[in-house]
Amino acid sequence: MQEVNPAETTRAYAFEMWMKAPMPMVTLFRTLDVTHLLKTSRRHKLKFNMLICWHIGKAASQIKEFYMLPVGDKLIKYDSIAVNTIVANRKGEVSSCDIPYSDNLEEFNKDYLRLTRQVAESCKNHDITDSMVIGTSALTRYEIDGAVGIYSGVFNNPFLIWGRYRKSWFKVKLTVSFQFHHTQMDGAHAAQFLDLLQKGIK
């Protein structure tokens, strides 16, 4: 990771316009067809949430804007991406777990299982500070139509939230919300990311 001069990047105008905005976050909603993903999860005994997180990382890794993030009053460029997931720990509370993204699904799955187990048992967050982290929160016990994340002014990371998937006829649908900082990317980049996410899942 390294600080870059915003004026020398494609985000120069966005940096000038949005860094001091009182509410620089944008949220898009998308209903995904996850029919094939659920079948894959069951057939190969892979966690459904892990597969979604991997596809999130895969889609994000194809868009260069995901590798830059406003941090404080600076623009930071990263060489790698990680995906965060929320873990129910042994105390009945929740902890945060960052998983490094790998193009190799088997490797990502091993890291996902190892790190989430470690976090659940230790009740300590696992943070990766040298990667651009995409936050996620899966409210799988509940049916929700969407969620708008909170902007703390501290964390500017992109964030996805989803609830329980819904079955209808021969399709399984999952509605996700995607929040991002406008300095990092524009709506077109976010929509492209969601398109890539859907294509990967199918």
C-alpha positions in Angstrom: 0.0 0.0 0.0 1.2 3.5 -0.7 -0.2 7.1 -0.7 -0.8 8.5 -4.2 -1.3 12.0 -5.4 -5.0 12.2 -6.3 -4.3 14.7 -9.1 -2.3 12.0 -10.9 -5.1 9.4 -10.8 -8.4 8.9 -12.6 -10.1 9.9 -9.2 -8.8 13.5 -9.2 -12.1 15.1 -9.8 -14.0 12.8 -7.4 -11.4 13.4 -4.7 -11.9 17.1 -5.0 -15.7 16.8 -5.1 -16.4 14.2 -2.4 -13.6 14.0 0.2 -15.1 16.8 2.2 -18.8 16.0 1.5 -20.8 15.5 4.7 -22.3 12.2 3.2 -20.0 10.8 0.5 -21.4 7.3 0.5 -23.6 5.9 -2.2 -25.7 2.7 -2.0 -26.9 0.5 -4.9 -29.3 -2.5 -4.6 -29.3 -5.5 -6.8 -31.2 -8.8 -6.7 -29.0 -11.6 -7.7 -29.8 -15.0 -9.1 -27.9 -17.4 -6.8 -29.6 -20.6 -7.9 -26.4 -22.2 -9.3 -24.4 -21.0 -6.3 -26.7 -22.7 -3.9 -26.5 -26.0 -5.9 -22.7 -25.7 -6.0 -22.6 -25.1 -2.2 -24.7 -28.2 -1.5 -23.1 -30.5 -4.1 -19.5 -29.8 -3.0 -20.3 -29.1 0.7 -18.9 -25.6 0.5 -20.3 -22.8 2.7 -22.7 -20.6 0.8 -21.4 -17.4 2.5 -17.8 -18.4 1.6 -18.7 -18.7 -2.0 -20.4 -15.3 -2.1 -17.4 -13.7 -0.4 -15.0 -15.3 -3.0 -17.1 -14.1 -5.9 -17.2 -10.6 -4.3 -13.4 -10.6 -4.2 -13.2 -12.0 -7.8 -15.5 -9.3 -9.2 -13.7 -6.5 -7.3 -10.3 -7.7 -8.4 -11.3 -7.0 -12.0 -12.0 -3.3 -11.4 -9.0 -1.0 -10.7 -11.0 1.5 -8.6 -11.2 -1.2 -5.9 -7.5 -0.9 -5.3 -7.7 2.7 -4.2 -9.4 4.0 -1.1 -9.7 7.3 0.7 -8.1 7.0 4.2 -8.3 10.0 6.4 -7.5 12.9 4.0 -5.3 10.8 1.7 -5.8 8.5 -1.2 -4.1 5.1 -0.7 -3.4 2.6 -3.4 -3.3 -1.1 -2.5 -1.7 -4.1 -4.2 -4.2 -6.7 -2.9 -7.9 -7.1 -1.8 -9.4 -8.8 1.2 -13.0 -9.7 2.1 -14.4 -9.2 5.6 -17.0 -11.4 7.1 -18.8 -11.1 10.5 -18.4 -14.2 12.7 -20.5 -15.5 15.6 -18.0 -16.2 18.4 -18.1 -18.6 21.3 -19.3 -15.9 23.7 -22.5 -15.4 21.7 -21.3 -12.0 20.3 -19.8 -11.2 16.9 -16.3 -10.6 15.7 -14.8 -9.3 12.5 -12.6 -11.4 10.2 -10.7 -10.3 7.1 -9.9 -13.0 4.6 -7.2 -12.4 1.9 -8.6 -12.8 -1.6 -7.1 -15.4 -3.8 -8.1 -16.3 -7.4 -7.8 -19.9 -6.2 -11.1 -21.0 -4.7 -9.6 -23.9 -2.8 -7.0 -21.6 -1.2 -9.6 -19.0 -0.3 -11.8 -21.6 1.2 -8.9 -22.9 3.4 -8.2 -19.4 4.6 -11.9 -18.7 5.2 -12.4 -21.9 7.3 -9.2 -21.4 9.3 -9.6 -17.7 10.0 -13.3 -17.8 10.9 -12.7 -20.7 13.2 -9.8 -18.8 14.8 -11.9 -15.7 15.3 -14.9 -17.6 16.6 -12.7 -19.4 19.3 -10.5 -16.4 20.3 -13.3 -13.8 20.1 -10.6 -11.5 18.7 -10.9 -9.7 15.3 -8.6 -10.6 12.5 -7.7 -7.5 10.6 -5.6 -7.1 7.5 -4.2 -3.6 7.3 -2.2 -3.8 4.1 -5.1 -4.8 1.8 -8.2 -2.9 0.6 -10.9 -4.6 2.6 -14.4 -5.1 1.3 -16.9 -5.4 4.2 -19.8 -7.8 4.3 -22.6 -8.6 6.7 -24.9 -11.6 6.1 -28.2 -11.4 8.1 -29.2 -14.9 6.9 -31.8 -15.5 9.6 -33.9 -12.6 8.3 -35.7 -11.5 5.1 -34.7 -8.0 4.3 -35.3 -5.9 1.2 -32.1 -4.0 1.6 -29.9 -2.0 4.0 -28.1 1.3 3.9 -24.8 1.2 5.8 -23.8 3.8 8.4 -21.1 6.3 7.5 -18.8 6.8 10.5 -16.3 9.1 8.8 -13.6 6.7 9.9 -14.0 3.7 7.6 -14.6 4.4 3.9 -14.4 0.8 2.8 -17.0 -0.6 0.3 -19.6 -2.7 2.1 -22.2 -5.3 1.1 -25.2 -6.5 3.2 -27.7 -9.3 2.4 -30.3 -11.3 4.3 -31.9 -14.7 3.7 -32.2 -15.9 0.1 -35.6 -16.4 -1.4 -36.9 -19.4 -3.4 -39.5 -19.0 -6.1 -40.3 -21.7 -8.7 -37.0 -22.8 -10.0 -35.0 -19.7 -9.0 -33.2 -18.7 -5.8 -32.8 -14.9 -5.4 -30.7 -12.8 -3.0 -31.0 -9.1 -2.6 -27.7 -7.3 -1.8 -27.0 -3.7 -0.9 -23.6 -2.2 -1.9 -22.3 0.9 -0.3 -19.2 2.7 -1.5 -17.4 6.0 -1.1 -17.9 8.2 -4.1 -14.2 9.2 -4.1 -13.2 5.6 -4.6 -15.6 4.9 -7.5 -18.5 6.2 -9.5 -21.9 4.6 -9.9 -20.9 3.0 -13.2 -18.0 1.2 -11.6 -20.3 0.0 -8.8 -22.9 -1.2 -11.3 -20.1 -3.0 -13.3 -19.0 -4.7 -10.1 -22.5 -6.0 -9.4 -22.8 -7.2 -13.0 -19.5 -9.1 -12.7 -20.6 -10.5 -9.4 -23.8 -11.8 -11.0 -22.0 -13.2 -14.0 -19.5 -15.0 -11.7 -22.2 -16.5 -9.6 -24.1 -17.8 -12.6 
